[in-house]
Amino acid sequence: MKALSRLLETLSRGDTLWILGDLFEFWAGRGQETLPDHAPTLEALRRTSDRGIRLAFLPGNRDFLLDAGTLSTFGIERIADRESVVTLEGRRIYLAHGDFLCPNDKAYLRTAAVLRNPATLALIRALPFSVTCRLALRYRTHSEAKRAKPTAPGLYDLSEEMLADIAGRLGVDDLVIGHVHKPVDRPVAGSRAVLHILDPWEEDGKAPYLELSDGVFRRGAV
């Protein structure tokens, strides 16, 4: 929360803050916005929106249940369910959390396909929040335990073929991705596009960000 507050304080009227998912460790559905661990974050974002700053959100693998209605209550716009292409300062930019661009993590992709199925989503949203919260916490614990174990090389790597396909098919200048926590700025093989992977955030650490200014991407931290 402290890191986010510092970042929000640097923004000025007319700016846009693009949030590419995993704003929260998990999101179990409506009702979570009232919890003590989450309400302050959302209220800080609401105050930022009230200052004339646009807040644009794409869901990640941890908070895909954070729906447009809840977000709009706090002045946040859910711009897409998975990916979006925007034009900013003369650059055509692809935005995504990027979890679906790691094809080697087959177990996760199978689980994600089930969880994001419309029928599953309807069932989850029909359950009491107390139930979905317990289920989300159990899944999060399982996921953290899995990540703590040694993994095969490249399990969480982005697919170069998928990146090149996106760059060519959509004609973008840049791809901005989160999820993999390996910050880099490099060309996408076989295309003119540049890949930008966002820095991970550590609790109560510095708040790293990627800024587009005068048509150039720059990294910083507050």
C-alpha positions in Angstrom: 0.0 0.0 0.0 2.9 2.4 0.8 4.5 1.8 -2.6 1.2 2.3 -4.4 0.5 5.5 -2.5 3.9 6.9 -3.5 3.3 6.1 -7.1 -0.2 7.6 -7.1 1.2 10.8 -5.7 3.5 11.3 -8.7 0.5 11.4 -11.1 -1.1 14.6 -12.4 -4.4 15.5 -13.9 -4.6 14.1 -17.5 -2.3 11.2 -16.8 -3.3 7.6 -17.3 -2.2 4.7 -15.1 -2.4 1.4 -16.9 -2.6 -1.5 -14.4 -1.9 -4.9 -16.1 -3.4 -7.3 -13.6 -2.5 -8.8 -10.3 -3.3 -5.6 -8.5 -4.2 -8.0 -5.6 -2.8 -11.3 -4.5 -6.2 -12.8 -5.2 -9.8 -11.7 -5.8 -12.7 -13.9 -4.9 -15.6 -11.8 -6.0 -17.9 -9.0 -4.9 -17.6 -8.5 -1.2 -13.8 -8.4 -1.2 -13.8 -4.6 -1.7 -14.9 -4.2 1.9 -12.1 -6.3 3.5 -9.6 -4.3 5.6 -6.7 -5.5 3.4 -8.2 -4.3 0.2 -10.5 -1.4 0.9 -7.6 1.1 1.5 -6.1 0.3 -1.9 -9.3 0.8 -3.8 -10.1 4.0 -1.9 -6.7 5.4 -2.8 -7.4 4.6 -6.4 -10.8 6.3 -6.2 -9.2 9.5 -4.8 -6.7 9.3 -7.7 -9.5 9.0 -10.2 -11.2 12.0 -8.5 -8.1 14.1 -9.3 -8.7 13.7 -13.0 -6.4 10.7 -13.6 -7.5 7.9 -15.8 -7.2 4.4 -14.3 -7.2 1.6 -16.9 -7.2 -2.0 -15.7 -6.6 -5.4 -17.4 -7.0 -8.5 -15.2 -4.3 -10.9 -14.3 -4.3 -14.5 -13.3 -4.9 -13.5 -9.6 -7.7 -11.0 -10.1 -9.6 -11.9 -13.2 -12.8 -12.0 -11.1 -12.5 -8.2 -10.4 -15.5 -7.2 -12.5 -16.2 -4.0 -14.3 -19.0 -3.0 -12.0 -16.8 -3.1 -8.9 -14.0 -1.4 -10.6 -16.2 1.5 -11.8 -17.3 2.1 -8.3 -13.8 3.2 -7.6 -13.2 5.1 -10.8 -11.3 2.3 -12.6 -12.1 1.3 -16.1 -11.8 -2.4 -17.1 -10.6 -2.0 -20.7 -10.6 -5.7 -21.7 -10.8 -9.2 -20.4 -7.4 -10.3 -21.6 -5.5 -8.0 -24.0 -5.9 -4.7 -25.6 -4.2 -2.6 -28.3 -4.0 1.2 -27.8 -2.3 4.0 -29.6 -0.4 6.4 -27.4 2.0 9.2 -28.5 2.1 7.8 -32.0 2.9 4.3 -30.9 0.7 1.3 -31.4 1.0 -0.7 -28.1 -0.2 -4.2 -27.1 -1.1 -4.5 -23.5 -1.7 -7.8 -21.5 -1.0 -9.4 -18.2 0.6 -12.2 -20.3 -0.2 -15.4 -18.3 -1.6 -17.0 -21.4 1.6 -16.4 -23.3 3.5 -19.0 -21.3 2.6 -22.2 -23.2 5.0 -24.4 -21.2 3.0 -24.0 -18.0 0.4 -26.4 -19.2 -1.1 -27.2 -15.8 -1.9 -23.6 -15.2 -3.4 -23.1 -18.7 -5.7 -26.0 -18.2 -6.9 -24.6 -14.8 -7.3 -21.1 -16.3 -9.4 -22.4 -19.1 -11.8 -24.1 -16.6 -11.9 -21.1 -14.3 -12.5 -18.6 -17.0 -15.2 -20.6 -18.8 -18.4 -18.6 -18.8 -20.3 -21.4 -17.0 -17.6 -21.6 -14.3 -17.7 -17.9 -13.8 -21.4 -17.9 -13.5 -21.2 -20.6 -10.8 -18.5 -18.7 -8.9 -20.5 -15.5 -8.9 -23.6 -17.3 -7.6 -21.7 -18.7 -4.6 -21.6 -16.8 -1.3 -18.5 -14.7 -0.9 -17.4 -16.6 2.2 -17.2 -19.8 0.1 -15.4 -18.3 -2.9 -12.9 -16.6 -0.6 -12.0 -19.9 1.1 -11.6 -21.5 -2.3 -9.5 -18.7 -3.6 -7.2 -18.8 -0.6 -6.8 -22.6 -0.9 -5.9 -22.2 -4.6 -3.5 -19.4 -3.8 -1.7 -21.5 -1.2 -1.5 -24.4 -3.6 0.0 -22.1 -6.3 2.6 -20.6 -3.9 3.7 -24.1 -2.8 4.0 -25.1 -6.5 6.2 -22.1 -7.3 8.5 -22.8 -4.3 9.5 -26.2 -5.8 12.2 -26.6 -8.5 10.6 -26.2 -11.9 11.7 -27.3 -15.4 13.7 -24.7 -17.3 11.5 -22.3 -19.3 8.3 -23.3 -17.6 7.3 -19.7 -17.0 8.9 -18.2 -20.2 7.0 -16.2 -22.7 6.6 -17.9 -26.1 8.7 -16.1 -28.7 6.5 -17.5 -31.5 3.4 -16.1 -29.8 5.0 -12.7 -29.3 6.1 -12.5 -32.9 2.7 -13.5 -34.1 1.0 -10.8 -32.0 3.5 -8.2 -33.3 3.0 -9.1 -36.9 -0.7 -9.8 -36.9 -1.6 -6.6 -34.9 1.1 -4.4 -36.4 2.2 -3.0 -33.0 5.4 -1.1 -32.1 5.5 -2.3 -28.5 4.3 -5.2 -26.3 3.9 -4.4 -22.6 3.6 -7.6 -20.5 3.5 -8.4 -16.7 3.3 -11.8 -15.1 6.7 -13.3 -15.6 8.6 -10.9 -13.3 11.7 -10.8 -15.6 12.0 -7.1 -16.5 13.5 -6.5 -19.9 13.3 -4.2 -22.9 14.3 -6.0 -26.1 13.3 -6.5 -29.7 10.8 -9.3 -30.6 12.5 -11.7 -32.9 11.4 -11.4 -36.5 9.6 -8.1 -36.0 10.1 -4.4 -35.6 8.3 -4.5 -32.2 9.9 -4.1 -28.8 9.0 -6.2 -25.8 8.7 -4.5 -22.4 8.3 -6.8 -19.4 7.2 -5.0 -16.2 9.2 -5.1 -12.9 7.7 -7.1 -10.1 6.5 -5.3 -7.0 7.7 -6.3 -3.5 5.5 -5.5 -0.5 6.5 -2.2 1.1 9.4 -1.9 -1.3 10.0 0.5 -4.1 7.2 1.0 -6.7 8.8 0.4 -10.1 6.9 1.7 -13.2 7.2 1.9 -17.0 6.5 5.3 -18.4 5.8 6.5 -21.9 7.0 10.0 -22.4 7.6 11.9 -25.7 7.2 8.6 -27.5 9.9 6.8 -25.5 9.5 4.2 -22.8 11.5 4.7 -19.6 11.7 2.8 -16.3 11.6 4.4 -12.9 10.8 3.7 -9.2 9.5 5.7 -6.3 
